Amino acid sequence: MATINLGAIKFNWRGAYDNSTAYAVDDVVSSGGSSYVCILASTGNAVSNGTYWQVMAEGGDVATVLTAQGDILYRDGSGLQKLAAGTSGYFLKTQGASANPVWAEAGGGLVQTVYSRSNTSYQNGGTSYANVITAQITPTSASNNILIFANSMGYYHHSGGAGADRNHYWKLIREVSSSDTDINDTEQRSDADLDGSFAPLAQSMYHKDNPNTTSQITYKWAMKGQGGSWDYYTNHNSTYASQMILMEVKV
């Protein structure tokens, strides 16, 4: 009875081509992103030798152009090209049908927000500034701005009854590495003309700051009095709260 050689029942995957390995008919290997099937048993004959190998599937440009994690494939005027992985946080920007895509830095917008709140009662009638509330933020870029919103609710009171007008003054302070800088253009004054009883008064301030640093910043919302027995009771009896919001904005 005649014997018929059917060869391999199925293809035999052998992995990446190795010049020292003996290959049999129907062995399949990979090389350069493509796969090849052995058509004549041999050892040491490269997959480019058509006597021993035939291309099974071509990886082509995709396999050879994309070489690293994050690579993106696109086509320019002549063929497939690679756009290497961009800087973290950048986005892929199209430049239209006649130009190649690029990585681009994100535009302006809110980067981070910090919120601070205090309802600790504080009394101040002296002529030296004292902090009503503070908040800390660490900018992600020295070119970004910090928007500051601060407000406080308190009471004026004159211990001796009715008297002449007395004022209180407010300002914002930036502290970096233990160094303080007044950042609002002028002190903000609140006026009082009371008859000796407690009277509520809300105070607020808003400012845009460009600290030009990536170090941690402490912003302080501070107040002082004019003297003369006029006191300002911040968050009187812890009934109200002072608040500060810091917003880092990319410009």
Secondary structure, DSSP 8 states (H G I E B T S, - for coil): --------SS-EEEEE--TTSEE-TTEEEEETTEEEEESS-EES--TT-TTTEEEEE--HHHHHH--STT-EEEE-SSSEEEE----TT-EEE---TTS--EEE---SEEEEEEEEEE---EEE-SSS-EEEEEEEE--S-TT-EEEEEEEEEEEEEETTSS-S-EEEEEEEEEEETTEEEE-SSS-EEEEE---SS-EEEEEEEEEEE-----S-EEEEEEEEE--TTEEEEETGGG-S-EEEEEEEEE-
